[in-house]
């Protein structure tokens, strides 16, 4: 997964994987506590509103979404269902796979890069 290839100087792959695991668990807690919400873009891409700065540890929205989705995260599923209901749009796995993303928590959207 791309998020494990972004390592800090001197960081091993095992250390990076541990950091990603801790980051995703913290994101799940933030989703459960509604401190972070899902934003759905016009093409069905996903962004995490309220997930900023150091809390991200270099993990992109797309990487976090794909990882939590593949794990069957209940907190992610609840947050996606709420976002789909509020926005009237559905998450589009093809848009997520193509890299449609936001760098500002869902205010603006761009194609994959």
Backbone bond lengths (Angstrom), bond angles and torsions (degrees), N, CA, C in turn:
res aa  C-N    CA-C-N  psi(-1)  N-CA   C-N-CA  omega(-1)  CA-C   N-CA-C  phi
1 X - - - 1.449 - - 1.530 108.17 -
2 X 1.335 117.68 141.88 1.465 120.19 -175.94 1.522 114.24 -58.05
3 X 1.318 119.08 -30.67 1.464 118.46 -175.18 1.524 112.11 -71.21
4 X 1.324 118.63 -15.83 1.461 117.69 177.43 1.527 111.84 -88.02
5 X 1.323 116.93 -3.21 1.458 119.75 179.78 1.531 112.27 -92.90
6 X 1.316 117.49 -5.78 1.467 121.86 179.90 1.525 107.68 -100.27
7 X 1.332 115.61 92.18 1.458 119.87 -176.21 1.529 110.66 -110.18
8 X 1.313 114.51 150.57 1.459 120.83 175.29 1.537 108.25 -76.43
9 X 1.303 116.58 160.95 1.467 121.01 178.40 1.528 109.65 -56.66
10 X 1.313 116.08 128.19 1.460 121.30 178.40 1.513 115.03 80.58
11 X 1.313 118.47 1.42 1.459 121.87 -178.10 1.527 109.45 -88.32
12 X 1.324 116.74 132.55 1.463 120.65 177.73 1.531 109.55 -84.45
13 X 1.315 116.63 165.24 1.462 121.19 177.61 1.532 110.33 -61.52
14 X 1.324 117.35 -39.60 1.475 120.49 178.30 1.522 110.96 -62.90
15 X 1.339 116.65 -42.13 1.466 119.97 177.95 1.526 110.62 -64.26
16 X 1.339 116.64 -40.80 1.467 120.11 179.09 1.516 110.34 -63.25
17 X 1.323 117.05 -43.08 1.464 120.31 179.82 1.522 111.50 -62.61
18 X 1.336 117.39 -39.05 1.470 121.01 175.78 1.532 110.58 -63.55
19 X 1.330 116.19 -41.96 1.461 120.97 179.18 1.528 110.53 -62.78
20 X 1.315 117.10 -42.61 1.474 121.24 178.87 1.521 109.96 -63.51
21 X 1.326 117.20 -43.49 1.469 120.93 179.34 1.524 110.61 -60.09
22 X 1.344 117.41 -46.29 1.480 121.01 178.13 1.527 110.84 -62.42
23 X 1.325 116.55 -41.11 1.466 121.32 -179.02 1.520 110.48 -63.78
24 X 1.317 117.23 -43.60 1.466 120.43 -179.16 1.526 111.73 -68.76
25 X 1.328 117.96 -36.24 1.468 120.84 175.93 1.531 110.12 -64.11
26 X 1.334 116.71 -41.39 1.470 120.70 177.71 1.526 110.34 -65.05
27 X 1.328 117.48 -38.10 1.466 120.88 177.13 1.525 110.14 -64.27
28 X 1.316 117.45 -42.58 1.471 119.99 177.05 1.526 111.26 -59.48
29 X 1.330 117.54 -42.40 1.473 120.50 177.73 1.529 110.22 -62.48
30 X 1.330 116.49 -42.03 1.468 120.30 179.77 1.526 110.68 -65.00
31 X 1.321 117.76 -36.60 1.471 120.58 176.00 1.529 110.07 -66.03
32 X 1.316 116.87 -43.02 1.469 121.51 -179.79 1.526 111.14 -62.28
33 X 1.330 115.70 -38.26 1.466 121.19 -179.07 1.525 112.23 -86.35
34 X 1.334 116.41 0.70 1.467 123.65 179.17 1.529 113.24 61.47
35 X 1.341 116.46 25.48 1.462 120.63 171.73 1.523 110.51 -80.02
36 X 1.333 115.73 -21.81 1.462 123.11 176.13 1.518 107.02 -125.68
37 X 1.333 115.38 138.88 1.461 121.45 178.69 1.518 109.30 -127.35
38 X 1.302 115.41 163.64 1.463 122.25 178.32 1.522 108.81 -92.49
39 X 1.322 116.21 136.43 1.468 122.60 170.19 1.523 106.54 -113.18
40 X 1.323 115.89 138.07 1.458 121.11 179.34 1.521 108.10 -113.56
41 X 1.320 115.33 126.16 1.462 121.28 -177.70 1.516 112.79 -78.96
42 X 1.320 116.69 174.09 1.461 121.26 -177.89 1.527 113.82 -61.27
43 X 1.335 116.95 -26.92 1.465 119.71 178.98 1.525 112.01 -98.97
44 X 1.327 117.10 -0.72 1.463 121.41 179.66 1.511 114.00 99.95
45 X 1.339 117.36 8.84 1.457 121.02 175.03 1.525 110.50 -68.40
46 X 1.323 116.14 166.06 1.462 121.49 -174.67 1.526 110.66 -122.81
47 X 1.326 115.41 139.90 1.467 122.15 171.43 1.525 107.50 -138.04
48 X 1.317 115.81 155.21 1.456 121.63 178.22 1.518 108.96 -104.51
49 X 1.333 116.88 110.74 1.465 122.48 177.47 1.525 108.82 -76.29
50 X 1.321 116.73 128.41 1.453 120.90 176.46 1.520 114.03 92.47
51 X 1.317 117.86 0.63 1.468 121.68 178.57 1.517 107.11 -101.47
52 X 1.334 116.65 101.30 1.461 120.41 -170.45 1.515 112.98 -131.19
53 X 1.313 113.14 165.95 1.459 122.96 167.27 1.507 115.96 55.36
54 X 1.329 114.03 -136.12 1.461 120.87 -175.07 1.522 113.01 -63.47
55 X 1.321 118.22 -24.74 1.461 121.13 179.78 1.529 111.50 -60.42
56 X 1.322 116.30 -25.55 1.466 121.18 -177.36 1.531 113.00 -78.23
57 X 1.324 117.73 -28.54 1.470 122.40 -178.52 1.524 112.87 49.36
58 X 1.317 116.27 38.18 1.461 120.15 177.39 1.516 115.04 76.31
59 X 1.331 117.62 12.13 1.469 121.52 179.52 1.525 107.99 -93.79
60 X 1.319 116.83 124.33 1.465 121.01 -179.04 1.522 110.65 -76.32
61 X 1.330 115.39 161.81 1.465 120.42 176.11 1.526 110.55 -58.58
62 X 1.330 116.21 -45.35 1.470 120.27 -177.70 1.522 110.77 -62.11
63 X 1.320 116.98 -43.18 1.457 120.75 179.97 1.530 110.48 -64.63
64 X 1.319 116.25 -44.54 1.469 120.23 179.29 1.523 110.22 -62.56
65 X 1.327 116.97 -45.19 1.460 120.43 -179.80 1.525 110.71 -61.31
66 X 1.334 116.78 -48.50 1.472 120.30 -178.92 1.527 111.55 -61.83
67 X 1.325 116.38 -42.86 1.467 120.25 -178.76 1.524 111.39 -64.85
68 X 1.335 116.39 -50.34 1.465 119.53 -179.34 1.515 111.53 -65.73
69 X 1.320 116.65 -36.46 1.460 120.83 178.49 1.528 111.00 -64.75
70 X 1.325 116.53 -44.00 1.471 119.79 -178.96 1.527 111.58 -66.80
71 X 1.338 116.63 -26.22 1.464 121.29 177.13 1.528 111.99 -82.83
72 X 1.343 116.82 -8.34 1.462 120.29 -177.80 1.515 112.78 72.38
73 X 1.319 117.54 33.29 1.462 122.10 -176.69 1.534 111.49 -56.15
74 X 1.313 114.89 121.56 1.465 120.73 178.73 1.530 110.33 -65.95
75 X 1.317 117.48 -40.08 1.460 120.73 -179.51 1.524 110.82 -64.07
76 X 1.322 117.25 -40.00 1.467 120.20 176.75 1.519 110.02 -65.19
77 X 1.316 117.70 -44.30 1.468 120.64 -179.03 1.525 111.20 -60.47
78 X 1.346 117.16 -41.87 1.465 120.08 178.05 1.522 110.92 -64.86
79 X 1.338 116.95 -42.50 1.468 120.54 -179.23 1.526 111.27 -66.05
80 X 1.323 117.27 -39.10 1.467 121.08 177.88 1.529 109.98 -65.18
81 X 1.324 117.20 -44.95 1.467 120.66 179.64 1.528 110.68 -60.06
82 X 1.329 117.11 -42.79 1.464 120.57 178.55 1.522 110.85 -64.20
83 X 1.337 116.93 -43.34 1.470 120.70 -179.80 1.526 111.10 -65.13
84 X 1.312 116.91 -40.48 1.464 120.05 178.65 1.520 111.21 -64.40
85 X 1.309 116.81 -39.49 1.458 120.74 179.36 1.525 111.17 -66.64
86 X 1.316 117.53 -45.23 1.461 121.86 -177.69 1.529 111.38 -69.25
87 X 1.324 117.06 -43.04 1.467 120.94 -174.22 1.525 113.54 -84.16
88 X 1.323 116.80 -22.04 1.467 119.68 -175.35 1.526 112.24 74.94
89 X 1.336 116.92 11.11 1.465 122.22 178.17 1.519 108.62 -119.22
90 X 1.324 115.51 155.35 1.458 120.57 177.24 1.521 110.16 -107.65
91 X 1.318 116.14 149.23 1.457 120.55 172.77 1.522 107.41 -66.68
92 X 1.323 115.55 132.71 1.451 121.84 -179.87 1.528 108.38 -107.42
93 X 1.343 118.13 107.48 1.465 120.04 -179.27 1.532 112.89 -56.46
94 X 1.332 117.11 -31.58 1.466 119.75 178.35 1.522 111.00 -67.76
95 X 1.321 117.61 -38.42 1.468 121.14 177.27 1.522 110.30 -66.87
96 X 1.327 116.75 -40.56 1.465 120.67 177.92 1.528 109.21 -63.22
97 X 1.337 116.51 -45.82 1.469 120.79 -179.91 1.524 111.78 -64.15
98 X 1.337 116.64 -33.85 1.465 120.91 -179.86 1.529 111.73 -76.99
99 X 1.329 116.67 -10.15 1.460 119.88 175.87 1.514 115.43 92.56
100 X 1.337 118.39 13.05 1.467 119.42 175.59 1.522 107.01 -59.27
101 X 1.320 116.55 127.66 1.449 119.59 -169.65 1.523 112.13 -152.84
102 X 1.324 113.11 171.18 1.459 121.80 176.97 1.525 107.91 -131.63
103 X 1.319 116.24 141.16 1.464 120.20 175.76 1.524 111.66 -101.88
104 X 1.329 116.54 1.71 1.452 119.39 -176.28 1.537 112.45 -131.03
105 X 1.340 115.88 35.46 1.456 119.70 175.57 1.517 114.39 71.91
106 X 1.308 118.09 19.61 1.460 120.64 175.08 1.512 115.55 104.63
107 X 1.324 117.96 5.17 1.470 119.39 178.47 1.530 111.32 -75.16
108 X 1.336 116.26 -42.39 1.461 121.15 176.64 1.534 107.93 -129.82
109 X 1.323 115.82 155.08 1.458 122.20 -174.99 1.516 111.10 -129.66
110 X 1.321 115.64 150.52 1.462 120.78 178.25 1.520 110.88 -140.36
111 X 1.323 115.36 162.94 1.469 119.04 176.73 1.519 110.64 -73.17
112 X 1.310 115.84 171.25 1.465 120.14 178.68 1.513 111.23 -61.84
113 X 1.314 115.13 150.28 1.472 120.98 173.40 1.500 109.33 -149.83
